[in-house]
Amino acid sequence: MIKSPKNLKNGTKTMIETLIHKLQKDHFLTLEVAPHASPTLTPLIHSIQSVGLEKRVDGFVCTDSPLAKLRHSSILATIKLQQSLQKPVICTLSMRDRNSLALQGELMGANEFDVRAILALTGDAIRLGDQPQAKGVFEGKSTLLLEIIQSFNRGIDLQGQPLKSPLRPLYPLAVINSYSQSPESLKKRLRQKIEAGAIGIVTQPIYDLEVAKTLLGWVHEINQELGTFSELVLGYFPVVSYRTAHFLYSKLPGVYIPNEWLSQLEAASKINPEEERRVGLELSRNIWLGLWDFHPKIHFMSANNTKLASEILPPPPT
């Protein structure tokens, strides 16, 4: 386990260390923020603040051009979000767009701005995106980025050369599918990421408590085997329409959505949109409560729908 160091200037934990402590020892709740293809994050920040979401979560996760679509820089967005919301932000970085030289340089520069919690991704294929002229880098998978972070935390670069001055600690996280038709293959990938140093494993959305129980059991087993202390973070995405549920069921093989959800939402959609949303919100709230009661470490995804997030997340503490 990476220990939570004190801030050298004032002797108190920084926002990042406080977030990591929550991941390792406490309840943990993050909200995904997906920057747009825009030079300004102001509307998104105002949307978050308008319903007080920054007071209802422990931190945020900033995406890095998901589905290979052009978006605002994840590192610069993370800096802006941390400064504006005064909450820690986990910065997503993908291997798709940068080689190991660029990644090392960006991690060094970001370190000075307290961008130190990193969610490592391989990245979606360029063919899925809106920039067909671009060329994917893919020098390695997400485990290479985890290796870079481990090297920096030891005071050396990827070639084993000592850094001129140490970086403040970096905290690496990784992602994993929540479902696979080959469970052993999924468990193997989970083990690889924990072995590579991920202190947190964030799953794709989960809609069945048994799935969460299986994944948590695997993490405990792997931690005991490797002597590691990785924590599982359950992915959550509310579904309030049959169209969304069917998309998850048919297009995302790494996500399992129960047939019960499909049938209830389909029936409701034939009545009217209001009934469809009501049924979806009820199903989503129920699984939220079940997941939080079982394992209160959750990453909330809502595609920037802050109103929907505010309907499900508990109110801010008074």
C-alpha positions in Angstrom: 0.0 0.0 0.0 1.2 3.5 -0.8 1.3 5.4 2.5 -0.4 8.8 2.7 2.4 11.3 3.2 2.0 14.7 4.8 2.2 17.9 2.9 5.7 19.1 3.5 4.7 22.8 3.8 1.9 22.7 6.3 2.0 19.2 7.9 -1.5 18.4 6.8 -2.8 15.9 4.2 -3.5 17.3 0.8 -6.8 16.8 -1.0 -5.3 13.9 -2.9 -4.0 12.1 0.1 -7.4 12.6 1.8 -9.1 11.0 -1.2 -6.7 8.0 -1.2 -7.2 7.5 2.5 -11.0 7.3 1.9 -10.3 4.7 -0.8 -8.2 2.6 1.5 -10.0 3.1 4.8 -13.4 4.6 4.5 -16.5 5.2 2.3 -15.4 6.4 -1.2 -17.6 8.1 -3.8 -16.5 9.8 -7.0 -18.4 11.4 -9.8 -17.3 11.2 -13.5 -16.8 14.5 -15.3 -16.5 14.3 -19.1 -15.1 17.5 -20.6 -16.6 18.6 -23.9 -14.8 19.6 -27.1 -14.6 23.1 -25.8 -11.8 25.4 -24.4 -13.9 26.2 -21.4 -15.2 24.0 -18.5 -17.2 26.8 -17.0 -20.7 25.6 -18.0 -19.9 22.1 -16.7 -18.6 23.4 -13.4 -21.7 25.6 -13.0 -23.9 22.6 -13.7 -22.1 20.7 -10.9 -22.3 23.6 -8.5 -26.0 24.3 -9.3 -27.1 21.1 -7.5 -24.2 21.0 -5.0 -22.6 17.8 -6.3 -19.2 18.9 -5.1 -20.5 18.7 -1.6 -22.0 15.3 -2.1 -19.0 13.3 -3.3 -15.4 12.7 -2.1 -13.9 13.6 -5.5 -14.2 13.5 -9.3 -12.8 11.5 -12.1 -12.0 13.4 -15.3 -12.2 11.4 -18.5 -9.6 11.4 -21.4 -11.4 11.6 -24.8 -13.6 8.5 -24.3 -14.5 6.6 -27.5 -11.6 8.4 -29.1 -13.6 11.6 -29.6 -11.9 15.0 -29.5 -12.2 16.5 -26.0 -10.6 19.0 -23.7 -7.2 17.9 -22.3 -7.8 15.6 -19.3 -4.7 17.0 -17.4 -5.6 20.6 -17.9 -9.3 19.9 -17.1 -8.2 18.1 -13.9 -6.2 21.2 -12.8 -9.2 23.5 -13.6 -11.7 21.2 -11.8 -9.6 20.9 -8.7 -9.0 24.6 -8.4 -12.6 25.5 -9.1 -14.4 22.9 -7.1 -11.8 22.5 -4.3 -12.2 18.8 -4.5 -9.6 16.1 -5.5 -9.8 14.9 -9.1 -8.5 11.6 -10.5 -7.1 12.2 -13.9 -7.7 9.6 -16.6 -4.8 9.0 -19.0 -4.8 6.6 -22.0 -2.0 4.8 -23.8 -3.8 5.4 -27.1 -2.5 9.0 -27.6 0.9 9.2 -26.0 4.1 7.2 -26.0 6.1 6.4 -22.8 8.3 9.5 -23.3 5.3 11.9 -23.5 3.5 10.2 -20.6 6.5 10.6 -18.4 6.9 14.2 -19.3 3.2 14.9 -18.7 3.1 13.1 -15.4 6.2 15.2 -14.2 4.5 18.5 -15.2 1.1 17.6 -13.8 2.8 16.6 -10.5 3.5 20.2 -9.7 -0.2 21.1 -10.0 -1.2 18.2 -7.6 -2.5 16.0 -10.4 -1.3 12.8 -8.8 -4.2 10.3 -8.8 -4.1 8.7 -12.2 -6.7 6.3 -13.8 -4.7 4.3 -16.3 -6.4 3.2 -19.5 -5.4 1.5 -22.7 -7.9 3.7 -24.6 -10.6 3.1 -27.1 -9.7 2.5 -30.7 -9.4 5.5 -33.1 -11.9 3.9 -35.5 -14.6 4.5 -32.8 -14.0 8.2 -32.7 -14.5 11.4 -34.7 -10.9 12.0 -35.8 -10.2 9.3 -38.5 -7.0 11.1 -39.5 -5.4 10.4 -36.1 -3.1 7.5 -35.5 -3.3 5.5 -32.3 0.0 5.2 -30.4 -0.7 2.1 -28.2 2.9 1.7 -27.2 1.6 -0.6 -24.5 -1.5 -1.3 -22.5 -2.5 0.4 -19.3 -0.1 -1.8 -17.3 2.8 0.1 -19.0 1.4 3.4 -17.5 1.1 1.7 -14.2 4.8 0.6 -14.5 5.8 4.3 -15.3 4.0 5.4 -12.1 5.7 2.7 -10.0 9.0 3.8 -11.4 8.4 7.5 -10.6 7.3 6.5 -7.1 10.8 4.9 -6.7 12.5 8.0 -7.9 13.6 6.6 -11.3 12.3 6.9 -14.9 11.2 4.0 -17.0 14.8 3.3 -18.0 15.9 3.1 -14.4 17.7 6.5 -14.4 17.4 8.6 -11.2 15.2 11.7 -11.4 16.9 15.0 -10.6 14.3 15.6 -7.9 11.6 13.3 -6.5 8.0 13.7 -7.5 5.2 13.8 -4.9 3.6 10.4 -4.7 1.5 9.2 -7.6 -1.6 7.0 -6.9 -2.4 4.7 -9.8 -5.9 3.2 -10.5 -7.1 1.0 -13.3 -10.4 -0.2 -14.8 -11.9 -3.6 -15.4 -15.0 -4.9 -17.1 -17.8 -6.0 -14.7 -18.7 -9.0 -16.8 -17.2 -11.5 -19.2 -18.4 -14.7 -20.8 -15.0 -16.0 -19.8 -14.8 -15.3 -16.0 -11.3 -16.8 -15.8 -10.0 -14.4 -18.4 -11.6 -11.4 -16.6 -10.0 -12.6 -13.3 -6.6 -12.9 -15.0 -6.8 -9.3 -16.3 -7.8 -8.2 -12.8 -4.8 -9.9 -11.3 -2.5 -8.3 -13.9 -3.6 -4.8 -13.0 -3.3 -5.4 -9.3 0.1 -7.0 -9.7 1.2 -3.9 -11.8 0.5 -1.7 -8.8 -3.1 -0.4 -9.1 -4.3 0.6 -5.7 -7.9 0.9 -6.9 -9.8 -1.0 -9.5 -12.8 0.7 -11.0 -15.4 -1.5 -12.6 -17.7 -0.9 -15.5 -21.3 -0.3 -14.4 -22.8 -3.1 -12.3 -26.6 -3.9 -12.3 -26.5 -7.1 -10.3 -25.4 -7.5 -6.7 -24.1 -11.0 -7.4 -21.7 -9.6 -10.0 -20.3 -7.2 -7.3 -19.9 -10.0 -4.8 -17.9 -12.1 -7.3 -15.6 -9.2 -8.2 -15.0 -8.3 -4.6 -14.2 -11.9 -3.8 -11.6 -12.0 -6.5 -9.9 -8.9 -5.3 -9.7 -10.2 -1.8 -8.3 -13.5 -3.1 -5.7 -11.8 -5.3 -4.7 -9.4 -2.6 -4.0 -12.3 -0.2 -2.0 -14.1 -2.9 0.1 -11.1 -3.9 0.3 -9.4 -0.5 -1.3 -6.3 -2.0 -3.9 -3.9 -0.8 -5.9 -2.9 -3.9 -9.5 -1.7 -3.4 -12.5 -2.4 -5.6 -14.6 0.5 -6.7 -18.0 -0.4 -8.1 -19.0 1.4 -11.3 -22.5 2.8 -11.3 -24.5 4.3 -14.2 -28.2 5.0 -13.8 -30.4 3.8 -16.6 -33.8 5.5 -17.1 -34.7 4.4 -20.6 -35.2 1.2 -22.5 -33.0 2.4 -25.3 -30.0 2.9 -22.9 -30.6 -0.5 -21.3 -30.8 -2.2 -24.7 -27.6 -0.5 -25.8 -25.7 -1.7 -22.7 -27.1 -5.2 -23.2 -26.3 -5.5 -26.9 -23.3 -3.3 -27.5 -21.1 -3.5 -24.3 -20.0 -7.0 -23.7 -18.1 -5.9 -20.6 -21.4 -5.0 -18.9 -24.2 -7.3 -17.7 -27.7 -5.8 -17.4 -30.4 -8.2 -16.2 -33.3 -9.2 -18.4 -35.6 -8.0 -15.7 -34.4 -4.4 -16.4 -35.0 -4.8 -20.1 -38.5 -6.2 -19.8 -39.6 -3.6 -17.2 -38.2 -0.7 -19.2 -39.6 -2.0 -22.5 -43.1 -2.3 -21.0 -42.9 1.1 -19.4 -41.7 2.7 -22.7 -44.9 1.6 -24.4 -46.9 3.5 -21.9 -45.3 6.9 -22.0 -41.8 8.5 -21.5 -42.7 9.6 -17.9 -43.5 6.0 -16.9 -40.4 4.8 -18.6 -38.3 7.3 -16.6 -40.1 6.5 -13.4 -39.4 2.8 -13.7 -35.8 3.3 -14.7 -35.2 5.7 -11.8 -36.7 3.2 -9.4 -34.6 0.3 -10.7 -31.5 2.6 -10.6 -32.1 3.8 -7.1 -32.6 0.2 -5.8 -29.4 -1.1 -7.2 -27.6 2.1 -5.9 -28.8 1.4 -2.4 -27.9 -2.3 -2.7 -24.4 -1.6 -3.9 -23.7 1.1 -1.4 -25.0 -1.0 1.5 -22.8 -4.0 0.3 -19.6 -2.1 -0.6 -19.6 1.7 -0.1 -16.9 2.4 -2.6 -18.6 3.6 -5.8 -17.7 5.6 -8.9 -20.9 7.3 -10.2 -21.2 7.9 -14.0 -24.0 10.0 -15.5 -22.7 11.3 -18.8 -22.6 14.8 -17.2 -26.3 14.6 -16.4 -26.0 16.4 -13.1 -29.7 16.7 -12.5 -30.1 12.9 -12.7 -27.1 12.4 -10.4 -28.6 14.8 -7.9 -31.8 12.7 -7.9 -29.9 9.6 -6.7 -27.0 10.8 -4.6 -27.7 11.5 -1.0 -28.0 15.2 0.0 -24.9 17.0 1.2 -24.2 16.7 5.0 -25.6 19.6 7.0 
